[in-house]
Amino acid sequence: MAAAIKLRSYFSATGLKAAASGSRNGAQARRLLALAAIYDGASRSEAACIGSVSLQVVRDWVLRFNASGLSGLIDGKAAPSQERAPHRACARHRGGSNPGNPLRRALAHRRSLPMAV
């Protein structure tokens, strides 16, 4: 088993608890409290229970905390998706807007038939 990744040495459990109580971000506060438990001597498994996550997620939090400090535990916003207008040819292949599509005609015919029991 690999050794646990060390937390930053210049933070303390009381400092993280104070930061958690002042945080307006609930997810960040939960992460800070889990890391504060590690500073207090709790195992990573106990920190995972406090944060309601797996050990791998606690490891990820430690890496983010070590790299970026308190702000590393705030969820970042995902980049906005760039929606493109669908290409006209795509609708034909999906059977969307082409009423002459043989598959569409076959399915329309099938819906009009009574169901066999």
A tleap script that builds the chain and sets N, CA, C and O, in Angstrom:
source leaprc.protein.ff14SB
mol = sequence {
  NMET ALA ALA ALA ILE LYS LEU ARG SER TYR
  PHE SER ALA THR GLY LEU LYS ALA ALA ALA
  SER GLY SER ARG ASN GLY ALA GLN ALA ARG
  ARG LEU LEU ALA LEU ALA ALA ILE TYR ASP
  GLY ALA SER ARG SER GLU ALA ALA CYS ILE
  GLY SER VAL SER LEU GLN VAL VAL ARG ASP
  TRP VAL LEU ARG PHE ASN ALA SER GLY LEU
  SER GLY LEU ILE ASP GLY LYS ALA ALA PRO
  SER GLN GLU ARG ALA PRO HIE ARG ALA CYS
  ALA ARG HIE ARG GLY GLY SER ASN PRO GLY
  ASN PRO LEU ARG ARG ALA LEU ALA HIE ARG
  ARG SER LEU PRO MET ALA CVAL
}
set mol.1.N position { 0.846 -1.176 0.000 }
set mol.1.CA position { 0.000 0.000 0.000 }
set mol.1.C position { 0.891 1.239 0.000 }
set mol.1.O position { 1.871 1.300 0.744 }
set mol.2.N position { 0.565 2.199 -0.809 }
set mol.2.CA position { 1.349 3.425 -0.911 }
set mol.2.C position { 1.116 4.310 0.311 }
set mol.2.O position { 0.073 4.253 0.962 }
set mol.3.N position { 2.117 5.123 0.594 }
set mol.3.CA position { 1.998 6.048 1.722 }
set mol.3.C position { 0.982 7.139 1.392 }
set mol.3.O position { 0.812 7.523 0.235 }
set mol.4.N position { 0.319 7.624 2.425 }
set mol.4.CA position { -0.689 8.678 2.234 }
set mol.4.C position { -0.001 9.979 1.828 }
set mol.4.O position { 1.105 10.279 2.278 }
set mol.5.N position { -0.658 10.725 0.992 }
set mol.5.CA position { -0.132 12.026 0.562 }
set mol.5.C position { -0.267 12.996 1.725 }
set mol.5.O position { -1.335 13.122 2.325 }
set mol.6.N position { 0.819 13.671 2.031 }
set mol.6.CA position { 0.828 14.605 3.163 }
set mol.6.C position { 0.031 15.859 2.828 }
set mol.6.O position { 0.011 16.317 1.686 }
set mol.7.N position { -0.621 16.398 3.846 }
set mol.7.CA position { -1.323 17.676 3.715 }
set mol.7.C position { -0.346 18.820 3.933 }
set mol.7.O position { 0.728 18.627 4.503 }
set mol.8.N position { -0.717 20.003 3.483 }
set mol.8.CA position { 0.111 21.187 3.714 }
set mol.8.C position { 0.395 21.331 5.205 }
set mol.8.O position { -0.490 21.151 6.042 }
set mol.9.N position { 1.637 21.654 5.516 }
set mol.9.CA position { 2.017 21.687 6.935 }
set mol.9.C position { 1.645 23.001 7.625 }
set mol.9.O position { 1.580 23.043 8.854 }
set mol.10.N position { 1.404 24.056 6.882 }
set mol.10.CA position { 1.144 25.343 7.530 }
set mol.10.C position { -0.330 25.621 7.765 }
set mol.10.O position { -0.692 26.747 8.105 }
set mol.11.N position { -1.188 24.626 7.593 }
set mol.11.CA position { -2.586 24.733 7.993 }
set mol.11.C position { -2.787 23.896 9.239 }
set mol.11.O position { -1.965 23.035 9.554 }
set mol.12.N position { -3.871 24.143 9.944 }
set mol.12.CA position { -4.199 23.344 11.133 }
set mol.12.C position { -5.668 22.969 11.080 }
set mol.12.O position { -6.437 23.506 10.283 }
set mol.13.N position { -6.041 22.042 11.939 }
set mol.13.CA position { -7.439 21.610 11.994 }
set mol.13.C position { -8.341 22.771 12.395 }
set mol.13.O position { -9.418 22.944 11.825 }
set mol.14.N position { -7.909 23.569 13.374 }
set mol.14.CA position { -8.748 24.687 13.810 }
set mol.14.C position { -8.886 25.731 12.697 }
set mol.14.O position { -9.947 26.335 12.542 }
set mol.15.N position { -7.819 25.942 11.927 }
set mol.15.CA position { -7.901 26.887 10.813 }
set mol.15.C position { -8.863 26.421 9.739 }
set mol.15.O position { -9.618 27.220 9.184 }
set mol.16.N position { -8.838 25.126 9.444 }
set mol.16.CA position { -9.756 24.598 8.435 }
set mol.16.C position { -11.203 24.610 8.932 }
set mol.16.O position { -12.124 24.873 8.160 }
set mol.17.N position { -11.401 24.326 10.215 }
set mol.17.CA position { -12.753 24.381 10.776 }
set mol.17.C position { -13.297 25.806 10.743 }
set mol.17.O position { -14.477 26.021 10.462 }
set mol.18.N position { -12.439 26.770 11.029 }
set mol.18.CA position { -12.867 28.172 10.968 }
set mol.18.C position { -13.201 28.564 9.531 }
set mol.18.O position { -14.182 29.267 9.286 }
set mol.19.N position { -12.389 28.112 8.591 }
set mol.19.CA position { -12.662 28.408 7.183 }
set mol.19.C position { -13.956 27.739 6.731 }
set mol.19.O position { -14.703 28.307 5.934 }
set mol.20.N position { -14.225 26.535 7.236 }
set mol.20.CA position { -15.457 25.838 6.882 }
set mol.20.C position { -16.679 26.560 7.430 }
set mol.20.O position { -17.707 26.647 6.759 }
set mol.21.N position { -16.567 27.075 8.645 }
set mol.21.CA position { -17.720 27.772 9.226 }
set mol.21.C position { -17.986 29.097 8.525 }
set mol.21.O position { -19.122 29.570 8.511 }
set mol.22.N position { -16.961 29.696 7.949 }
set mol.22.CA position { -17.149 30.953 7.239 }
set mol.22.C position { -17.424 30.800 5.759 }
set mol.22.O position { -17.674 31.786 5.065 }
set mol.23.N position { -17.380 29.578 5.273 }
set mol.23.CA position { -17.581 29.343 3.839 }
set mol.23.C position { -19.064 29.448 3.477 }
set mol.23.O position { -19.935 28.999 4.222 }
set mol.24.N position { -19.326 30.047 2.324 }
set mol.24.CA position { -20.707 30.118 1.835 }
set mol.24.C position { -20.993 28.994 0.850 }
set mol.24.O position { -22.100 28.883 0.324 }
set mol.25.N position { -19.990 28.165 0.606 }
set mol.25.CA position { -20.117 27.045 -0.319 }
set mol.25.C position { -20.191 25.765 0.513 }
set mol.25.O position { -19.222 25.389 1.172 }
set mol.26.N position { -21.336 25.106 0.478 }
set mol.26.CA position { -21.551 23.917 1.301 }
set mol.26.C position { -20.606 22.772 0.978 }
set mol.26.O position { -20.131 22.081 1.879 }
set mol.27.N position { -20.335 22.571 -0.300 }
set mol.27.CA position { -19.443 21.480 -0.699 }
set mol.27.C position { -18.026 21.748 -0.204 }
set mol.27.O position { -17.342 20.832 0.252 }
set mol.28.N position { -17.583 23.007 -0.292 }
set mol.28.CA position { -16.253 23.346 0.195 }
set mol.28.C position { -16.177 23.138 1.708 }
set mol.28.O position { -15.174 22.625 2.204 }
set mol.29.N position { -17.207 23.521 2.441 }
set mol.29.CA position { -17.218 23.353 3.888 }
set mol.29.C position { -17.125 21.875 4.265 }
set mol.29.O position { -16.403 21.516 5.195 }
set mol.30.N position { -17.842 21.031 3.557 }
set mol.30.CA position { -17.799 19.583 3.824 }
set mol.30.C position { -16.400 19.043 3.586 }
set mol.30.O position { -15.901 18.236 4.370 }
set mol.31.N position { -15.763 19.486 2.504 }
set mol.31.CA position { -14.409 19.040 2.191 }
set mol.31.C position { -13.415 19.537 3.234 }
set mol.31.O position { -12.517 18.801 3.643 }
set mol.32.N position { -13.576 20.780 3.662 }
set mol.32.CA position { -12.681 21.335 4.679 }
set mol.32.C position { -12.806 20.585 6.000 }
set mol.32.O position { -11.804 20.336 6.671 }
set mol.33.N position { -14.021 20.226 6.372 }
set mol.33.CA position { -14.214 19.485 7.623 }
set mol.33.C position { -13.609 18.087 7.544 }
set mol.33.O position { -13.075 17.585 8.532 }
set mol.34.N position { -13.689 17.465 6.385 }
set mol.34.CA position { -13.070 16.147 6.219 }
set mol.34.C position { -11.549 16.255 6.337 }
set mol.34.O position { -10.912 15.413 6.971 }
set mol.35.N position { -10.971 17.287 5.728 }
set mol.35.CA position { -9.526 17.467 5.821 }
set mol.35.C position { -9.105 17.889 7.225 }
set mol.35.O position { -8.016 17.534 7.677 }
set mol.36.N position { -9.958 18.643 7.920 }
set mol.36.CA position { -9.663 19.020 9.306 }
set mol.36.C position { -9.590 17.780 10.191 }
set mol.36.O position { -8.786 17.723 11.121 }
set mol.37.N position { -10.427 16.791 9.902 }
set mol.37.CA position { -10.394 15.549 10.666 }
set mol.37.C position { -9.051 14.837 10.472 }
set mol.37.O position { -8.524 14.238 11.410 }
set mol.38.N position { -8.501 14.903 9.264 }
set mol.38.CA position { -7.192 14.292 9.021 }
set mol.38.C position { -6.124 15.028 9.826 }
set mol.38.O position { -5.241 14.399 10.409 }
set mol.39.N position { -6.202 16.364 9.859 }
set mol.39.CA position { -5.258 17.131 10.673 }
set mol.39.C position { -5.383 16.781 12.154 }
set mol.39.O position { -4.393 16.811 12.885 }
set mol.40.N position { -6.593 16.452 12.595 }
set mol.40.CA position { -6.812 16.077 13.994 }
set mol.40.C position { -6.336 14.665 14.298 }
set mol.40.O position { -6.351 14.251 15.457 }
set mol.41.N position { -5.910 13.912 13.277 }
set mol.41.CA position { -5.403 12.565 13.504 }
set mol.41.C position { -6.334 11.459 13.064 }
set mol.41.O position { -6.035 10.285 13.282 }
set mol.42.N position { -7.448 11.795 12.456 }
set mol.42.CA position { -8.372 10.773 11.966 }
set mol.42.C position { -7.769 10.091 10.724 }
set mol.42.O position { -6.929 10.660 10.028 }
set mol.43.N position { -8.215 8.890 10.479 }
set mol.43.CA position { -7.737 8.174 9.295 }
set mol.43.C position { -8.421 8.730 8.049 }
set mol.43.O position { -9.415 9.449 8.141 }
set mol.44.N position { -7.883 8.391 6.905 }
set mol.44.CA position { -8.504 8.823 5.644 }
set mol.44.C position { -9.877 8.177 5.484 }
set mol.44.O position { -10.775 8.765 4.882 }
set mol.45.N position { -10.039 6.987 6.013 }
set mol.45.CA position { -11.347 6.324 5.954 }
set mol.45.C position { -12.381 7.088 6.764 }
set mol.45.O position { -13.526 7.240 6.337 }
set mol.46.N position { -11.979 7.566 7.927 }
set mol.46.CA position { -12.895 8.365 8.746 }
set mol.46.C position { -13.216 9.693 8.058 }
set mol.46.O position { -14.348 10.173 8.118 }
set mol.47.N position { -12.216 10.278 7.409 }
set mol.47.CA position { -12.464 11.517 6.667 }
set mol.47.C position { -13.425 11.256 5.510 }
set mol.47.O position { -14.264 12.099 5.194 }
set mol.48.N position { -13.302 10.088 4.878 }
set mol.48.CA position { -14.218 9.739 3.792 }
set mol.48.C position { -15.649 9.602 4.316 }
set mol.48.O position { -16.599 9.988 3.635 }
set mol.49.N position { -15.804 9.054 5.519 }
set mol.49.CA position { -17.139 8.951 6.126 }
set mol.49.C position { -17.692 10.334 6.449 }
set mol.49.O position { -18.880 10.590 6.251 }
set mol.50.N position { -16.846 11.216 6.940 }
set mol.50.CA position { -17.296 12.579 7.260 }
set mol.50.C position { -17.755 13.290 6.001 }
set mol.50.O position { -18.770 13.986 6.008 }
set mol.51.N position { -17.001 13.113 4.912 }
set mol.51.CA position { -17.344 13.767 3.655 }
set mol.51.C position { -18.357 13.009 2.824 }
set mol.51.O position { -18.794 13.502 1.784 }
set mol.52.N position { -18.744 11.805 3.267 }
set mol.52.CA position { -19.683 10.938 2.545 }
set mol.52.C position { -19.185 10.629 1.132 }
set mol.52.O position { -19.939 10.692 0.161 }
set mol.53.N position { -17.898 10.294 1.046 }
set mol.53.CA position { -17.280 9.983 -0.250 }
set mol.53.C position { -16.366 8.779 -0.081 }
set mol.53.O position { -16.251 8.225 1.013 }
set mol.54.N position { -15.716 8.376 -1.166 }
set mol.54.CA position { -14.781 7.266 -1.134 }
set mol.54.C position { -13.375 7.764 -0.793 }
set mol.54.O position { -13.119 8.968 -0.769 }
set mol.55.N position { -12.482 6.832 -0.533 }
set mol.55.CA position { -11.096 7.186 -0.244 }
set mol.55.C position { -10.432 7.884 -1.428 }
set mol.55.O position { -9.619 8.790 -1.244 }
set mol.56.N position { -10.775 7.465 -2.630 }
set mol.56.CA position { -10.192 8.084 -3.823 }
set mol.56.C position { -10.569 9.564 -3.907 }
set mol.56.O position { -9.747 10.395 -4.295 }
set mol.57.N position { -11.793 9.887 -3.550 }
set mol.57.CA position { -12.236 11.280 -3.591 }
set mol.57.C position { -11.494 12.098 -2.537 }
set mol.57.O position { -11.123 13.243 -2.793 }
set mol.58.N position { -11.274 11.520 -1.348 }
set mol.58.CA position { -10.507 12.220 -0.319 }
set mol.58.C position { -9.092 12.476 -0.821 }
set mol.58.O position { -8.534 13.548 -0.589 }
set mol.59.N position { -8.517 11.506 -1.501 }
set mol.59.CA position { -7.184 11.683 -2.076 }
set mol.59.C position { -7.183 12.831 -3.076 }
set mol.59.O position { -6.261 13.647 -3.091 }
set mol.60.N position { -8.213 12.894 -3.908 }
set mol.60.CA position { -8.331 13.986 -4.881 }
set mol.60.C position { -8.443 15.334 -4.177 }
set mol.60.O position { -7.858 16.321 -4.624 }
set mol.61.N position { -9.194 15.378 -3.075 }
set mol.61.CA position { -9.337 16.621 -2.312 }
set mol.61.C position { -7.991 17.061 -1.749 }
set mol.61.O position { -7.657 18.246 -1.768 }
set mol.62.N position { -7.216 16.090 -1.245 }
set mol.62.CA position { -5.903 16.411 -0.694 }
set mol.62.C position { -5.007 16.992 -1.787 }
set mol.62.O position { -4.312 17.982 -1.560 }
set mol.63.N position { -5.021 16.383 -2.962 }
set mol.63.CA position { -4.212 16.895 -4.070 }
set mol.63.C position { -4.648 18.306 -4.468 }
set mol.63.O position { -3.807 19.174 -4.697 }
set mol.64.N position { -5.960 18.535 -4.549 }
set mol.64.CA position { -6.469 19.865 -4.909 }
set mol.64.C position { -6.133 20.890 -3.837 }
set mol.64.O position { -5.780 22.027 -4.148 }
set mol.65.N position { -6.242 20.486 -2.574 }
set mol.65.CA position { -5.935 21.383 -1.459 }
set mol.65.C position { -4.451 21.736 -1.445 }
set mol.65.O position { -4.087 22.894 -1.242 }
set mol.66.N position { -3.596 20.741 -1.660 }
set mol.66.CA position { -2.155 20.996 -1.675 }
set mol.66.C position { -1.757 21.887 -2.847 }
set mol.66.O position { -0.840 22.699 -2.726 }
set mol.67.N position { -2.435 21.741 -3.971 }
set mol.67.CA position { -2.081 22.521 -5.155 }
set mol.67.C position { -2.618 23.945 -5.091 }
set mol.67.O position { -1.924 24.881 -5.489 }
set mol.68.N position { -3.847 24.126 -4.596 }
set mol.68.CA position { -4.496 25.434 -4.695 }
set mol.68.C position { -4.978 26.011 -3.368 }
set mol.68.O position { -5.553 27.100 -3.358 }
set mol.69.N position { -4.771 25.340 -2.281 }
set mol.69.CA position { -5.219 25.859 -0.987 }
set mol.69.C position { -6.724 25.747 -0.816 }
set mol.69.O position { -7.359 24.847 -1.366 }
set mol.70.N position { -7.286 26.669 -0.049 }
set mol.70.CA position { -8.724 26.626 0.245 }
set mol.70.C position { -9.566 26.747 -1.014 }
set mol.70.O position { -10.608 26.101 -1.123 }
set mol.71.N position { -9.137 27.556 -1.957 }
set mol.71.CA position { -9.932 27.743 -3.180 }
set mol.71.C position { -9.925 26.506 -4.067 }
set mol.71.O position { -10.775 26.378 -4.948 }
set mol.72.N position { -8.984 25.596 -3.849 }
set mol.72.CA position { -8.954 24.363 -4.635 }
set mol.72.C position { -10.095 23.423 -4.311 }
set mol.72.O position { -10.365 22.484 -5.060 }
set mol.73.N position { -10.770 23.673 -3.193 }
set mol.73.CA position { -11.871 22.792 -2.792 }
set mol.73.C position { -13.234 23.322 -3.212 }
set mol.73.O position { -14.262 22.754 -2.843 }
set mol.74.N position { -13.249 24.396 -3.973 }
set mol.74.CA position { -14.507 24.916 -4.511 }
set mol.74.C position { -14.703 24.315 -5.892 }
set mol.74.O position { -13.775 24.272 -6.700 }
set mol.75.N position { -15.916 23.852 -6.157 }
set mol.75.CA position { -16.214 23.313 -7.485 }
set mol.75.C position { -16.110 24.411 -8.513 }
set mol.75.O position { -16.685 25.485 -8.343 }
set mol.76.N position { -15.383 24.150 -9.575 }
set mol.76.CA position { -15.300 25.105 -10.667 }
set mol.76.C position { -16.478 24.941 -11.605 }
set mol.76.O position { -17.091 23.875 -11.669 }
set mol.77.N position { -16.786 25.983 -12.318 }
set mol.77.CA position { -17.867 25.900 -13.285 }
set mol.77.C position { -17.336 25.279 -14.567 }
set mol.77.O position { -16.230 25.583 -15.012 }
set mol.78.N position { -18.124 24.427 -15.137 }
set mol.78.CA position { -17.738 23.801 -16.397 }
set mol.78.C position { -17.818 24.833 -17.516 }
set mol.78.O position { -18.604 25.779 -17.458 }
set mol.79.N position { -17.008 24.633 -18.506 }
set mol.79.CA position { -17.032 25.532 -19.655 }
set mol.79.C position { -18.379 25.392 -20.359 }
set mol.79.O position { -18.897 24.282 -20.478 }
set mol.80.N position { -18.948 26.488 -20.822 }
set mol.80.CA position { -20.242 26.385 -21.501 }
set mol.80.C position { -20.108 25.572 -22.778 }
set mol.80.O position { -19.126 25.683 -23.512 }
set mol.81.N position { -21.108 24.766 -23.016 }
set mol.81.CA position { -21.070 23.959 -24.235 }
set mol.81.C position { -21.386 24.849 -25.426 }
set mol.81.O position { -22.218 25.754 -25.352 }
set mol.82.N position { -20.716 24.573 -26.497 }
set mol.82.CA position { -20.948 25.348 -27.706 }
set mol.82.C position { -21.924 24.564 -28.574 }
set mol.82.O position { -21.553 23.620 -29.271 }
set mol.83.N position { -23.156 24.977 -28.510 }
set mol.83.CA position { -24.169 24.274 -29.289 }
set mol.83.C position { -24.125 24.774 -30.718 }
set mol.83.O position { -24.053 25.973 -30.989 }
set mol.84.N position { -24.172 23.818 -31.612 }
set mol.84.CA position { -24.153 24.163 -33.024 }
set mol.84.C position { -25.517 23.854 -33.614 }
set mol.84.O position { -26.238 22.971 -33.148 }
set mol.85.N position { -25.844 24.597 -34.636 }
set mol.85.CA position { -27.093 24.312 -35.340 }
set mol.85.C position { -26.934 22.984 -36.062 }
set mol.85.O position { -25.900 22.747 -36.686 }
set mol.86.N position { -27.935 22.111 -35.992 }
set mol.86.CA position { -27.813 20.820 -36.656 }
set mol.86.C position { -27.741 20.995 -38.169 }
set mol.86.O position { -28.390 21.863 -38.753 }
set mol.87.N position { -26.959 20.169 -38.755 }
set mol.87.CA position { -26.820 20.198 -40.206 }
set mol.87.C position { -28.068 19.596 -40.832 }
set mol.87.O position { -28.638 18.645 -40.298 }
set mol.88.N position { -28.495 20.146 -41.963 }
set mol.88.CA position { -29.732 19.654 -42.590 }
set mol.88.C position { -29.619 18.202 -42.985 }
set mol.88.O position { -30.610 17.475 -42.918 }
set mol.89.N position { -28.461 17.758 -43.389 }
set mol.89.CA position { -28.309 16.364 -43.803 }
set mol.89.C position { -28.506 15.421 -42.621 }
set mol.89.O position { -28.952 14.288 -42.803 }
set mol.90.N position { -28.180 15.874 -41.418 }
set mol.90.CA position { -28.332 15.023 -40.237 }
set mol.90.C position { -29.792 14.667 -40.006 }
set mol.90.O position { -30.097 13.540 -39.616 }
set mol.91.N position { -30.686 15.598 -40.236 }
set mol.91.CA position { -32.114 15.333 -40.023 }
set mol.91.C position { -32.602 14.261 -40.990 }
set mol.91.O position { -33.445 13.436 -40.636 }
set mol.92.N position { -32.072 14.274 -42.205 }
set mol.92.CA position { -32.493 13.256 -43.167 }
set mol.92.C position { -32.043 11.878 -42.732 }
set mol.92.O position { -32.788 10.910 -42.884 }
set mol.93.N position { -30.835 11.770 -42.193 }
set mol.93.CA position { -30.322 10.465 -41.789 }
set mol.93.C position { -31.025 9.943 -40.550 }
set mol.93.O position { -31.156 8.732 -40.372 }
set mol.94.N position { -31.470 10.833 -39.705 }
set mol.94.CA position { -32.190 10.407 -38.503 }
set mol.94.C position { -33.648 10.109 -38.794 }
set mol.94.O position { -34.338 9.529 -37.956 }
set mol.95.N position { -34.119 10.488 -39.941 }
set mol.95.CA position { -35.530 10.295 -40.240 }
set mol.95.C position { -36.374 11.390 -39.664 }
set mol.95.O position { -37.577 11.209 -39.475 }
set mol.96.N position { -35.769 12.544 -39.372 }
set mol.96.CA position { -36.477 13.614 -38.692 }
set mol.96.C position { -37.417 14.395 -39.584 }
set mol.96.O position { -38.628 14.357 -39.366 }
set mol.97.N position { -36.908 15.104 -40.581 }
set mol.97.CA position { -37.765 16.010 -41.321 }
set mol.97.C position { -38.043 15.550 -42.745 }
set mol.97.O position { -38.673 16.278 -43.513 }
set mol.98.N position { -37.594 14.381 -43.104 }
set mol.98.CA position { -37.801 13.895 -44.460 }
set mol.98.C position { -38.994 12.942 -44.468 }
set mol.98.O position { -38.848 11.786 -44.071 }
set mol.99.N position { -40.173 13.396 -44.910 }
set mol.99.CA position { -41.351 12.523 -44.870 }
set mol.99.C position { -41.246 11.363 -45.856 }
set mol.99.O position { -41.998 10.394 -45.750 }
set mol.100.N position { -40.321 11.449 -46.814 }
set mol.100.CA position { -40.167 10.378 -47.776 }
set mol.100.C position { -39.241 9.275 -47.305 }
set mol.100.O position { -38.962 8.346 -48.062 }
set mol.101.N position { -38.768 9.350 -46.106 }
set mol.101.CA position { -37.867 8.340 -45.579 }
set mol.101.C position { -38.615 7.017 -45.475 }
set mol.101.O position { -39.672 6.959 -44.846 }
set mol.102.N position { -38.083 5.938 -46.086 }
set mol.102.CA position { -38.791 4.649 -46.067 }
set mol.102.C position { -38.954 4.091 -44.655 }
set mol.102.O position { -39.981 3.481 -44.355 }
set mol.103.N position { -37.985 4.281 -43.799 }
set mol.103.CA position { -38.105 3.788 -42.427 }
set mol.103.C position { -39.220 4.512 -41.695 }
set mol.103.O position { -39.987 3.900 -40.952 }
set mol.104.N position { -39.306 5.810 -41.906 }
set mol.104.CA position { -40.370 6.591 -41.266 }
set mol.104.C position { -41.745 6.142 -41.776 }
set mol.104.O position { -42.687 6.001 -40.997 }
set mol.105.N position { -41.847 5.922 -43.076 }
set mol.105.CA position { -43.127 5.447 -43.631 }
set mol.105.C position { -43.488 4.089 -43.060 }
set mol.105.O position { -44.650 3.842 -42.738 }
set mol.106.N position { -42.494 3.193 -42.927 }
set mol.106.CA position { -42.766 1.853 -42.404 }
set mol.106.C position { -43.232 1.920 -40.957 }
set mol.106.O position { -44.150 1.199 -40.565 }
set mol.107.N position { -42.617 2.764 -40.176 }
set mol.107.CA position { -43.017 2.883 -38.775 }
set mol.107.C position { -44.387 3.529 -38.643 }
set mol.107.O position { -45.166 3.149 -37.768 }
set mol.108.N position { -44.693 4.499 -39.496 }
set mol.108.CA position { -46.007 5.141 -39.458 }
set mol.108.C position { -47.081 4.122 -39.816 }
set mol.108.O position { -48.156 4.111 -39.216 }
set mol.109.N position { -46.796 3.281 -40.776 }
set mol.109.CA position { -47.745 2.238 -41.172 }
set mol.109.C position { -47.936 1.253 -40.027 }
set mol.109.O position { -49.054 0.805 -39.774 }
set mol.110.N position { -46.873 0.920 -39.348 }
set mol.110.CA position { -46.945 -0.042 -38.265 }
set mol.110.C position { -47.765 0.493 -37.096 }
set mol.110.O position { -48.489 -0.263 -36.448 }
set mol.111.N position { -47.654 1.789 -36.824 }
set mol.111.CA position { -48.419 2.357 -35.709 }
set mol.111.C position { -49.904 2.348 -36.000 }
set mol.111.O position { -50.717 2.327 -35.076 }
set mol.112.N position { -50.273 2.364 -37.286 }
set mol.112.CA position { -51.701 2.401 -37.598 }
set mol.112.C position { -52.350 1.021 -37.538 }
set mol.112.O position { -53.577 0.919 -37.522 }
set mol.113.N position { -51.549 -0.038 -37.506 }
set mol.113.CA position { -52.101 -1.380 -37.442 }
set mol.113.C position { -52.493 -1.735 -36.010 }
set mol.113.O position { -51.843 -1.282 -35.068 }
set mol.114.N position { -53.556 -2.548 -35.825 }
set mol.114.CA position { -53.918 -2.960 -34.472 }
set mol.114.C position { -52.854 -3.930 -33.943 }
set mol.114.O position { -52.237 -4.674 -34.706 }
set mol.115.N position { -52.657 -3.903 -32.636 }
set mol.115.CA position { -51.651 -4.772 -32.019 }
set mol.115.C position { -52.178 -6.190 -31.954 }
set mol.115.O position { -53.332 -6.421 -31.596 }
set mol.116.N position { -51.318 -7.142 -32.304 }
set mol.116.CA position { -51.699 -8.569 -32.215 }
set mol.116.C position { -51.508 -9.047 -30.794 }
set mol.116.O position { -50.540 -8.674 -30.133 }
set mol.117.N position { -52.423 -9.867 -30.324 }
set mol.117.CA position { -52.341 -10.340 -28.947 }
set mol.117.C position { -51.916 -11.777 -28.935 }
set mol.117.O position { -51.785 -12.373 -27.866 }
savepdb mol mol.pdb
quit
